[in-house]
């Protein structure tokens, strides 16, 4: 698949945020800035949408958060004990490049409390990762409530269609500008928006543990995953048609992940009484 024209995508996302925030009565937003490419793109799009001029970079402590009450955009970096120090540096570089306020809120106290649930057992990376993702979103929604902001999501279409995200965690948001963009489109958009090179060039990662990468978890490159997803979802190709162009394992992996994660994309079932 070919990535969408990034200039057209950028204009569409800026218009989307402007219209949807106005319709919901919000003038300010908050997002988790992870040091990754998706959140960096969302931060820049929000800046363009809210006509936020670049200011001198400022990093503030949690107890100083009221000082940025009137700033249109607030970025929050929430590291766990397993987060890479480089992620913080990349988040800082992004916030510095676009003049956005950044609050750093470590999750270490939360992890200490949560560890009690393991009753002395070593928590799995996935379980702790899911817990941190949900706690991060709890923090973002609490900040949003306190400062009358809307939470911007950063999950792209590739992640949503493959279930590569935590329900009620990073998949939750008030508005999601990237929700209909494949990762391939995000890469192209990041280049167009001049996201810092350190972010563009590093392998995409959920940063759950040292050396972790999205493509290793998913078992295939984003280029291949997106191509199969595009043919399946946008062109309506059947499994048999996909197998004419792609490897058997890759096709079956994509279809399996898509079906297995369907519950994450659908509304919660309600009983009819």
Order of alpha helices (4+ residues) and beta strands (2+ residues): alpha-beta-alpha-beta-beta-alpha-beta-alpha-alpha-beta-alpha-beta-alpha-alpha-alpha-alpha-alpha-alpha-alpha
